Amino acid sequence: MNLWLWILIACALAYATKLVGYFVPAKLLESPRIMHVAGTMTIGLLASLTVVNAVASGQGLVLDARIGALVAAAVALWLRAPFLVVVISGAAAAALLRLLGWG
C-alpha cells in the first residue's frame, strides 16, 4: 500500500474516535471514577513522552546530557522548587554536562 493511503486511514480513524466521543453521555463523564482515570492517564502519557524525548534519538536509545537534565529537574521537583527553577536547573545541568563533553 501507498504511504498516503495509510495516512488517510489514520486520519479517518482519528476523526472517527473523536466523533464517537460526542456520543458518550455527559453523566458518564462527570463520574468521579472516570475523572480520576482521565487524570491518571494524562500524567502517564506526559511522563512517557518526557522519558522518550530524554533517551531516544531516531530509532535508538542514547544516554547523553538530556538524562542529566532530567535527573536535575526531577530533584528540583522533589524539593518542591517552583516550575521556573525546575526548568532552569534542567537546562543548566544539560549545559554543564555538554560543556564537560558528555553528549
C-alpha positions as CSV (number, residue, x, y, z in Angstrom):
1,M,0.0,0.0,0.0
2,N,1.0,3.5,-0.6
3,L,2.1,5.8,2.3
4,W,-0.6,8.4,1.6
5,L,-3.3,5.7,1.9
6,W,-2.1,4.8,5.4
7,I,-2.0,8.5,6.3
8,L,-5.6,8.9,5.1
9,I,-6.7,5.8,7.0
10,A,-5.0,7.1,10.2
11,C,-6.7,10.5,9.8
12,A,-10.1,8.8,9.3
13,L,-9.6,6.6,12.4
14,A,-8.6,9.7,14.5
15,Y,-11.6,11.6,13.3
16,A,-13.9,8.6,14.0
17,T,-12.5,8.3,17.5
18,K,-13.2,12.0,18.2
19,L,-16.7,11.7,16.7
20,V,-17.5,8.7,18.9
21,G,-16.6,10.9,22.0
22,Y,-19.5,13.2,21.3
23,F,-21.9,10.3,21.8
24,V,-20.7,9.5,25.3
25,P,-23.4,10.6,27.8
26,A,-22.4,13.6,30.0
27,K,-23.5,11.8,33.1
28,L,-20.8,9.2,32.5
29,L,-18.1,11.8,32.0
30,E,-19.0,13.5,35.3
31,S,-18.4,10.3,37.3
32,P,-15.5,10.7,39.9
33,R,-14.0,7.4,38.8
34,I,-13.9,8.5,35.1
35,M,-12.3,11.8,36.1
36,H,-9.7,10.0,38.2
37,V,-8.8,7.6,35.3
38,A,-8.6,10.5,32.8
39,G,-6.3,12.5,35.1
40,T,-4.1,9.4,35.7
41,M,-3.9,8.7,32.0
42,T,-2.8,12.3,31.4
43,I,0.0,12.0,33.9
44,G,1.1,8.7,32.4
45,L,1.2,10.0,28.9
46,L,3.1,13.1,29.8
47,A,5.7,11.0,31.8
48,S,6.2,8.6,28.9
49,L,6.6,11.4,26.4
50,T,9.2,13.0,28.7
51,V,11.2,9.8,29.0
52,V,11.1,9.1,25.3
53,N,12.3,12.6,24.5
54,A,15.1,12.2,27.1
55,V,16.5,8.9,25.9
56,A,15.6,8.5,22.3
57,S,17.4,9.7,19.2
58,G,16.0,8.5,16.0
59,Q,15.4,4.7,16.3
60,G,17.9,4.1,19.1
61,L,18.5,4.8,22.8
62,V,21.1,7.4,23.7
63,L,22.4,8.3,27.2
64,D,23.6,11.9,26.9
65,A,23.2,15.3,28.7
66,R,19.4,15.0,28.5
67,I,19.5,12.3,31.2
68,G,21.4,14.6,33.5
69,A,18.9,17.4,32.8
70,L,16.0,15.1,33.5
71,V,17.6,14.0,36.8
72,A,18.3,17.6,37.8
73,A,14.8,18.6,37.0
74,A,13.4,15.6,38.9
75,V,15.5,16.5,42.0
76,A,14.2,20.1,41.8
77,L,10.6,18.8,41.6
78,W,11.2,16.5,44.5
79,L,12.5,19.5,46.5
80,R,9.2,21.3,45.5
81,A,11.0,24.1,43.6
82,P,9.0,26.5,41.5
83,F,8.5,25.5,37.9
84,L,10.9,28.1,36.6
85,V,13.6,26.8,38.9
86,V,12.9,23.3,37.7
87,V,13.3,24.3,34.0
88,I,16.5,26.4,34.7
89,S,18.1,23.6,36.7
90,G,17.5,21.1,34.0
91,A,18.8,23.5,31.3
92,A,21.9,24.3,33.5
93,A,22.6,20.7,34.1
94,A,22.4,19.9,30.4
95,A,24.7,22.8,29.5
96,L,27.2,21.8,32.2
97,L,27.3,18.2,31.1
98,R,27.7,19.2,27.4
99,L,30.5,21.6,28.4
100,L,32.2,18.7,30.2
101,G,31.9,16.7,27.0
102,W,29.1,14.3,27.8
103,G,26.6,14.4,25.0
